[in-house]
Amino acid sequence: MPGKLDGKVALITGGARGMGATEARIFAREGAAVIIGDVLDEQGASVAKAIRDDGGKAVYHSLDVASQEAWKRVIKSVEEEFSALHILVNNAGINVRYQVTDMDLGDWDRILAINLTGPMRGIR
């Protein structure tokens, strides 16, 4: 029975664990070739390997979503490996477990870079 995503290529940011890893597994089960992008290299590579071991198509690429250069590098690799990108899941994000009044500006800037600027860079 064909999958809902047969022939599609999907890039999932933050795909090394949690919701992103689950999304990567679901997309692969539905027939998509999955690119897992994350800064957690060992975990991301492990998720990609588990998907391949289950018969799916998956690769891992190190991707800091806050870096324009990292996006360019990953998109170039996707074009070379798969010739197309059909789906982007902008899943990467971080949070802090303390109040904004206790946060320094560096933490604030990092949160904005990953949670807001990162998805914008991916969309572009």
C-alpha positions as a Markdown table, in Angstrom:
| # | Residue | x | y | z |
|---|---|---|---|---|
| 1 | Met | 0.0 | 0.0 | 0.0 |
| 2 | Pro | 1.5 | 3.3 | -1.0 |
| 3 | Gly | 2.4 | 5.9 | 1.7 |
| 4 | Lys | 0.9 | 9.3 | 1.8 |
| 5 | Leu | 4.4 | 10.8 | 1.2 |
| 6 | Asp | 5.8 | 8.5 | -1.4 |
| 7 | Gly | 8.3 | 10.4 | -3.6 |
| 8 | Lys | 8.5 | 13.4 | -1.3 |
| 9 | Val | 11.6 | 14.8 | 0.4 |
| 10 | Ala | 11.2 | 16.3 | 3.8 |
| 11 | Leu | 13.6 | 18.3 | 6.0 |
| 12 | Ile | 12.8 | 18.2 | 9.7 |
| 13 | Thr | 14.7 | 20.6 | 11.9 |
| 14 | Gly | 15.2 | 19.6 | 15.5 |
| 15 | Gly | 14.9 | 16.0 | 14.4 |
| 16 | Ala | 17.4 | 14.4 | 16.7 |
| 17 | Arg | 14.9 | 13.9 | 19.6 |
| 18 | Gly | 11.4 | 14.5 | 20.9 |
| 19 | Met | 8.7 | 15.7 | 18.5 |
| 20 | Gly | 11.2 | 16.1 | 15.6 |
| 21 | Ala | 12.4 | 12.5 | 15.8 |
| 22 | Thr | 8.8 | 11.3 | 16.0 |
| 23 | Glu | 7.9 | 13.4 | 13.0 |
| 24 | Ala | 10.9 | 12.0 | 11.1 |
| 25 | Arg | 9.9 | 8.4 | 11.8 |
| 26 | Ile | 6.2 | 9.0 | 10.8 |
| 27 | Phe | 7.2 | 10.8 | 7.6 |
| 28 | Ala | 9.6 | 7.9 | 6.7 |
| 29 | Arg | 6.9 | 5.3 | 7.4 |
| 30 | Glu | 4.6 | 7.3 | 5.0 |
| 31 | Gly | 7.3 | 7.0 | 2.2 |
| 32 | Ala | 9.2 | 10.3 | 2.4 |
| 33 | Ala | 12.9 | 10.6 | 2.2 |
| 34 | Val | 13.8 | 12.4 | 5.4 |
| 35 | Ile | 16.6 | 14.8 | 6.1 |
| 36 | Ile | 17.1 | 15.2 | 9.9 |
| 37 | Gly | 18.7 | 18.6 | 10.7 |
| 38 | Asp | 19.9 | 19.3 | 14.2 |
| 39 | Val | 22.9 | 20.3 | 16.3 |
| 40 | Leu | 22.8 | 17.1 | 18.2 |
| 41 | Asp | 25.0 | 15.1 | 15.8 |
| 42 | Glu | 25.1 | 11.7 | 17.5 |
| 43 | Gln | 21.4 | 11.6 | 18.3 |
| 44 | Gly | 20.5 | 12.8 | 14.9 |
| 45 | Ala | 22.6 | 10.3 | 13.2 |
| 46 | Ser | 21.2 | 7.6 | 15.4 |
| 47 | Val | 17.6 | 8.5 | 14.5 |
| 48 | Ala | 18.5 | 8.5 | 10.8 |
| 49 | Lys | 20.1 | 5.0 | 11.2 |
| 50 | Ala | 17.1 | 3.7 | 13.0 |
| 51 | Ile | 14.8 | 4.9 | 10.2 |
| 52 | Arg | 17.1 | 3.2 | 7.6 |
| 53 | Asp | 17.2 | 0.0 | 9.7 |
| 54 | Asp | 13.4 | 0.0 | 9.6 |
| 55 | Gly | 13.5 | 0.2 | 5.8 |
| 56 | Gly | 13.0 | 4.0 | 5.4 |
| 57 | Lys | 15.1 | 6.6 | 3.7 |
| 58 | Ala | 16.9 | 9.1 | 6.1 |
| 59 | Val | 20.1 | 11.1 | 6.3 |
| 60 | Tyr | 21.4 | 13.4 | 9.0 |
| 61 | His | 22.9 | 16.8 | 8.5 |
| 62 | Ser | 24.2 | 19.0 | 11.2 |
| 63 | Leu | 22.1 | 22.2 | 11.1 |
| 64 | Asp | 22.2 | 25.2 | 13.4 |
| 65 | Val | 19.0 | 26.9 | 12.2 |
| 66 | Ala | 20.2 | 30.3 | 13.4 |
| 67 | Ser | 23.1 | 30.2 | 10.9 |
| 68 | Gln | 22.4 | 31.3 | 7.3 |
| 69 | Glu | 25.6 | 29.5 | 6.2 |
| 70 | Ala | 24.4 | 26.2 | 7.8 |
| 71 | Trp | 21.1 | 26.5 | 5.9 |
| 72 | Lys | 22.9 | 27.1 | 2.6 |
| 73 | Arg | 25.1 | 24.1 | 3.2 |
| 74 | Val | 22.2 | 21.8 | 4.0 |
| 75 | Ile | 20.0 | 23.0 | 1.1 |
| 76 | Lys | 22.9 | 22.5 | -1.3 |
| 77 | Ser | 23.4 | 18.9 | 0.1 |
| 78 | Val | 19.7 | 18.2 | -0.3 |
| 79 | Glu | 19.7 | 19.4 | -3.9 |
| 80 | Glu | 22.7 | 17.2 | -4.6 |
| 81 | Glu | 21.4 | 14.1 | -2.8 |
| 82 | Phe | 17.7 | 14.3 | -3.7 |
| 83 | Ser | 17.2 | 17.0 | -6.4 |
| 84 | Ala | 14.2 | 18.5 | -4.7 |
| 85 | Leu | 12.8 | 19.5 | -1.3 |
| 86 | His | 9.0 | 19.2 | -0.9 |
| 87 | Ile | 8.4 | 19.5 | 2.8 |
| 88 | Leu | 10.0 | 21.6 | 5.5 |
| 89 | Val | 9.1 | 21.0 | 9.2 |
| 90 | Asn | 10.5 | 23.9 | 11.2 |
| 91 | Asn | 10.5 | 22.0 | 14.4 |
| 92 | Ala | 13.8 | 23.2 | 16.0 |
| 93 | Gly | 13.3 | 25.3 | 19.1 |
| 94 | Ile | 14.6 | 25.9 | 22.6 |
| 95 | Asn | 13.3 | 27.3 | 25.9 |
| 96 | Val | 14.6 | 28.3 | 29.2 |
| 97 | Arg | 13.2 | 27.2 | 32.6 |
| 98 | Tyr | 13.5 | 30.5 | 34.4 |
| 99 | Gln | 11.7 | 33.9 | 34.3 |
| 100 | Val | 12.5 | 36.5 | 31.7 |
| 101 | Thr | 13.5 | 38.8 | 34.6 |
| 102 | Asp | 16.4 | 36.5 | 35.4 |
| 103 | Met | 17.4 | 36.1 | 31.7 |
| 104 | Asp | 20.4 | 38.0 | 30.3 |
| 105 | Leu | 20.4 | 39.5 | 26.8 |
| 106 | Gly | 22.6 | 36.7 | 25.4 |
| 107 | Asp | 20.0 | 34.1 | 26.3 |
| 108 | Trp | 17.2 | 36.2 | 24.9 |
| 109 | Asp | 19.1 | 36.7 | 21.6 |
| 110 | Arg | 19.8 | 33.0 | 21.4 |
| 111 | Ile | 16.1 | 32.1 | 21.9 |
| 112 | Leu | 15.0 | 34.6 | 19.2 |
| 113 | Ala | 17.7 | 33.4 | 16.8 |
| 114 | Ile | 16.6 | 29.7 | 17.1 |
| 115 | Asn | 12.9 | 30.0 | 17.6 |
| 116 | Leu | 12.1 | 33.0 | 15.3 |
| 117 | Thr | 14.9 | 33.7 | 12.9 |
| 118 | Gly | 15.7 | 30.0 | 12.3 |
| 119 | Pro | 12.3 | 29.2 | 10.9 |
| 120 | Met | 12.3 | 32.4 | 8.8 |
| 121 | Arg | 15.7 | 31.3 | 7.3 |
| 122 | Gly | 14.3 | 27.9 | 6.5 |
| 123 | Ile | 11.2 | 29.3 | 4.8 |
| 124 | Arg | 13.4 | 31.6 | 2.7 |
